[in-house]
Amino acid sequence: MNYKDDVEAVNALRDKYKTLTAEIGKVIIGQNDVIEDVLICVLSKGHCLLVGVPGLAKTLLVNTISRVLGLQYSRIQFTPDLMPSDIIGTEILDESRQFRFVKGPLFANIVLADEINRTPPKTQAALLEAMQERAVTTAGKRYELGNPFFVLATQNPIEQEGTYPLPEAQLDRFMFNVWLTYPKFEEEITVVKNTTSDYNADIKVILSAEEILYFQDLIRRVPVTDNVLQYAVRLAASTRPESENASPSVKQYISWGAGPRASQYLVLGAKAHAVIHGKYSPDIEDVRAVAPAILRHRIVRNYKAEAENVSADAIIKEFVK
């Protein structure tokens, strides 16, 4: 990219972000916080878990974001009979009697793992390994995945019959856990009006894969002061019941707190949040802004919390201040 320095690049990214959200807004009505969280994940080289009831445009959101980012998009519908080879790919014997690897849908830039908790742990593990390594190994050969590579998984919080909940160690691979809510009345009016007419949004590509990779590296170069770094680490540590910084609610309701990966994501997320809002370095407010989505799936509530119906978000709200 032809920017004279990182300051100019940060300004360019901020302007690109505004254009991106405007373009996505042609299709996705409302859900501004969700769009922001997904784009922060992309810029931070993270993965995102979306939790919401059916019909909240989760698939459309991912499809639209992939179009404005100019990335190759792949959707995998997770089912109980899905095998690891169905997502990774498989070796076949071709006409010349040679084994040839046929790539699966995982070989894309943006992968939508729809209803990830509907498939058995063996297939979940294959996806999550690819998320961590950004490569797959089959028949002794290693194959690199797309670059950039971003997994957006969805879960339905209502139906729990026939599901295989993700273990905490696998949930930890996701940078953000984002909850989708129902649209406001006026937003739903617009959604219904657009989807029941011949309205067809003209979506333009705003960022190329090369630009995304450049901006991902730029986010890593954003400076962070020691007090912000210490706040992020202290925040993650305060979710651990045995920590001296743990609040009374954490000691009372939490069995296990967030690990060091949460601290890393708090800093990275704060950097991306700062940049898209026109700042050159994150402050404590940026850490607070990304904290709920980073911490809510990394703390394990105990039986007392479940019995008293105390949510993870309610506990987080107490100490994110």
C-alpha positions in Angstrom: 0.0 0.0 0.0 1.3 3.5 -0.8 1.0 5.2 2.5 3.9 7.5 3.6 3.5 6.3 7.3 1.3 4.5 9.7 -0.6 7.6 10.7 -1.7 8.1 7.1 -2.6 4.3 6.9 -4.7 4.6 10.1 -6.6 7.6 8.6 -7.2 5.5 5.5 -8.5 2.5 7.4 -10.8 4.8 9.4 -12.3 6.2 6.1 -12.5 2.7 4.6 -14.3 1.4 7.7 -17.0 4.2 7.3 -17.4 3.2 3.7 -17.6 -0.5 4.6 -20.4 0.1 7.1 -22.3 2.3 4.8 -22.1 -0.4 2.0 -23.1 -3.2 4.4 -25.9 -1.0 5.6 -27.5 -1.2 2.2 -28.4 -4.8 2.9 -28.2 -5.3 6.7 -30.5 -3.0 8.6 -29.4 -2.2 12.1 -27.1 -4.6 13.9 -24.4 -1.9 13.9 -22.7 -3.3 17.0 -22.6 -6.8 15.4 -21.1 -5.5 12.2 -18.5 -3.5 14.1 -17.5 -6.6 16.2 -17.2 -8.9 13.1 -15.0 -6.3 11.3 -12.8 -5.9 14.4 -12.4 -9.7 14.4 -11.3 -9.6 10.7 -8.8 -6.8 11.3 -7.4 -8.6 14.4 -7.0 -12.0 12.6 -9.6 -13.5 15.0 -12.6 -15.7 14.6 -16.2 -14.9 15.7 -19.0 -16.9 17.2 -22.5 -15.5 16.6 -25.3 -16.6 18.9 -28.9 -15.7 17.9 -32.3 -17.1 17.2 -33.1 -18.1 13.5 -34.1 -15.3 11.1 -31.8 -12.6 12.4 -29.8 -12.5 9.1 -26.6 -14.1 10.4 -26.0 -15.8 7.0 -26.8 -12.7 5.0 -24.5 -10.7 7.2 -21.5 -12.9 6.6 -22.3 -13.1 2.8 -22.6 -9.3 2.6 -19.3 -8.7 4.5 -17.5 -11.2 2.2 -18.8 -9.3 -0.8 -17.7 -5.8 0.4 -14.3 -7.3 1.4 -13.8 -8.9 -2.0 -13.1 -12.3 -0.4 -14.0 -15.9 -1.3 -16.9 -17.1 0.8 -17.9 -20.6 1.8 -20.9 -21.8 3.8 -20.9 -25.1 5.7 -24.2 -26.4 7.2 -23.2 -28.4 10.2 -25.3 -31.6 10.7 -24.9 -34.7 12.9 -23.7 -36.8 10.0 -21.0 -34.3 8.8 -17.5 -35.9 8.7 -14.1 -34.1 9.0 -13.4 -34.9 5.3 -16.6 -33.1 4.3 -15.1 -29.8 5.4 -11.4 -30.4 5.0 -11.4 -32.3 1.7 -10.4 -35.8 0.7 -7.9 -37.8 -1.4 -9.4 -39.4 -4.6 -7.9 -41.7 -7.1 -7.8 -39.9 -10.5 -7.7 -41.3 -14.0 -3.9 -41.7 -13.9 -4.2 -43.9 -10.8 -2.6 -41.2 -8.7 -4.1 -39.9 -5.4 -5.1 -36.3 -5.7 -6.4 -34.0 -2.9 -9.7 -32.4 -3.5 -10.1 -29.3 -1.3 -13.2 -29.0 0.9 -15.2 -25.8 1.6 -12.7 -24.9 4.4 -10.4 -23.5 1.7 -11.9 -20.1 1.5 -11.2 -16.6 3.0 -14.5 -16.4 5.0 -16.0 -19.6 6.2 -19.5 -19.6 7.7 -19.9 -22.6 10.0 -23.6 -22.6 10.4 -24.9 -24.2 13.6 -21.5 -25.5 14.7 -23.0 -27.2 17.8 -25.1 -29.6 15.6 -22.1 -31.7 14.5 -20.2 -34.2 16.6 -16.9 -33.3 18.4 -14.7 -35.0 15.8 -15.9 -32.7 13.1 -15.9 -29.7 15.4 -12.3 -30.5 16.3 -11.2 -30.6 12.6 -12.6 -27.1 12.1 -11.1 -25.7 15.3 -7.7 -27.2 14.5 -7.8 -25.4 11.1 -8.7 -22.2 12.9 -5.7 -22.4 15.1 -3.1 -23.6 12.6 -4.6 -21.9 9.5 -3.7 -25.2 7.7 -4.8 -28.8 7.5 -2.9 -32.0 7.3 -4.3 -35.0 5.4 -2.4 -38.1 4.3 0.8 -36.7 5.7 0.7 -33.6 3.6 0.1 -30.0 5.0 -2.1 -27.7 3.0 -2.2 -23.9 3.9 -5.6 -22.4 4.1 -6.7 -19.1 2.4 -5.1 -15.8 3.5 -6.8 -13.9 5.0 -8.8 -16.7 6.7 -11.7 -16.0 9.0 -14.3 -18.4 10.5 -17.7 -17.1 11.6 -19.6 -19.8 13.4 -23.3 -19.6 14.4 -25.3 -21.2 17.2 -29.0 -21.2 18.0 -29.5 -20.6 21.7 -33.0 -22.1 21.8 -32.9 -25.7 20.5 -30.5 -27.8 22.6 -31.9 -31.2 21.6 -29.4 -33.1 19.4 -26.6 -30.6 19.9 -23.0 -31.0 20.9 -22.0 -27.9 22.9 -18.5 -26.6 22.3 -16.1 -27.4 25.2 -14.5 -24.3 26.9 -11.1 -25.1 25.3 -12.6 -24.9 21.9 -14.7 -21.8 22.6 -11.5 -20.1 23.6 -10.4 -20.3 19.9 -13.0 -17.6 19.1 -12.0 -14.0 19.7 -15.6 -12.7 20.1 -18.8 -14.3 21.2 -21.5 -11.9 19.8 -25.1 -12.1 20.8 -27.7 -11.0 18.2 -30.9 -9.4 19.3 -34.2 -8.7 17.6 -34.3 -5.6 15.4 -36.0 -2.4 16.6 -39.6 -1.8 15.3 -38.5 0.8 12.8 -35.6 -1.4 11.6 -37.9 -4.4 11.2 -40.3 -2.2 9.1 -37.4 -1.4 6.7 -36.3 -5.1 6.6 -39.8 -6.2 5.7 -40.2 -3.4 3.1 -36.9 -4.3 1.4 -37.4 -8.1 1.4 -41.0 -8.1 0.1 -40.3 -5.8 -2.8 -38.0 -5.8 -5.9 -35.4 -3.8 -3.9 -31.9 -5.1 -4.9 -28.9 -3.4 -3.3 -25.8 -2.8 -5.4 -22.9 -3.9 -3.3 -19.4 -2.6 -4.2 -16.1 -4.1 -3.2 -14.4 -1.7 -0.7 -11.3 -3.7 0.4 -9.2 -6.3 -1.4 -7.5 -9.3 0.2 -4.1 -7.5 -0.1 -5.4 -4.4 1.7 -6.9 -6.5 4.5 -3.6 -8.3 5.1 -1.9 -4.9 5.2 -4.4 -3.5 7.7 -4.1 -6.6 9.8 -0.4 -6.0 10.1 -1.1 -2.3 10.7 -3.3 -3.1 13.8 -0.4 -5.1 15.2 1.9 -2.1 14.9 -0.5 0.3 16.7 1.3 1.4 19.9 -0.3 0.7 23.3 0.7 2.4 26.6 1.7 0.4 29.6 -1.3 1.5 31.7 -3.7 0.2 29.0 -1.8 -3.1 28.7 -1.8 -3.5 32.4 -5.6 -2.8 32.6 -6.3 -5.4 29.9 -4.3 -8.1 31.8 -5.7 -7.1 35.1 -9.2 -7.3 33.6 -8.7 -10.8 32.3 -7.1 -11.9 35.7 -10.0 -10.5 37.6 -12.3 -13.2 36.1 -10.3 -15.8 38.0 -11.8 -16.7 41.4 -8.4 -17.2 43.0 -7.1 -13.8 41.8 -6.6 -11.1 44.4 -8.4 -8.7 42.0 -11.5 -10.9 41.7 -14.8 -9.2 42.6 -17.2 -10.7 45.1 -19.4 -11.8 42.3 -16.6 -13.6 40.5 -15.6 -15.5 43.7 -19.3 -16.4 44.3 -20.4 -17.4 40.8 -17.4 -18.3 38.7 -15.6 -21.7 38.6 -13.0 -20.9 36.0 -11.9 -17.6 34.6 -10.4 -16.4 31.3 -6.8 -17.5 30.3 -4.0 -15.4 28.8 -5.6 -15.6 25.3 -8.3 -13.2 26.6 -5.6 -10.7 27.6 -4.1 -10.9 24.1 -7.5 -10.4 22.4 -8.4 -7.5 24.8 -5.3 -5.6 23.6 -5.7 -6.5 19.9 -9.5 -5.8 20.0 -8.8 -2.4 21.7 -6.3 -1.5 19.0 -8.7 -2.3 16.2 -11.6 -0.5 18.0 -9.4 2.6 18.5 -8.3 2.8 14.9 -11.8 2.5 13.4 -12.9 5.3 15.7 -10.2 7.6 14.6 -7.6 7.1 17.4 -3.9 6.3 16.9 -3.6 4.4 20.2 -6.1 2.6 22.4 -7.2 3.8 25.8 -9.0 2.0 28.6 -12.4 2.8 27.1 -11.5 0.8 24.0 -10.6 -2.2 26.2 -14.0 -1.9 28.0 -15.8 -1.7 24.7 -14.6 -5.1 23.5 -14.4 -6.8 26.9 -17.9 -8.4 27.1 -17.7 -10.1 23.7 -14.2 -11.4 24.6 -14.9 -12.6 28.1 -18.5 -13.9 28.1 -17.5 -17.3 26.6 -14.3 -17.6 28.6 -15.8 -17.7 32.1 -17.4 -20.8 33.5 -20.3 -20.2 35.8 -20.8 -22.5 38.8 -24.1 -24.2 39.9 -24.9 -21.3 42.2 -24.9 -18.9 39.3 -27.1 -21.1 37.2 -29.5 -21.8 40.1 -29.8 -18.0 40.7 -30.0 -17.3 37.0 -27.0 -14.9 37.1 -25.7 -14.4 33.6 -22.1 -14.1 32.5 -22.8 -10.6 31.2 -24.2 -9.5 34.6 -21.0 -10.7 36.3 -18.8 -9.0 33.6 -20.6 -5.7 33.9 -19.7 -5.6 37.6 -16.0 -5.5 37.1 -15.7 -3.9 33.7 -15.6 -0.3 35.0 
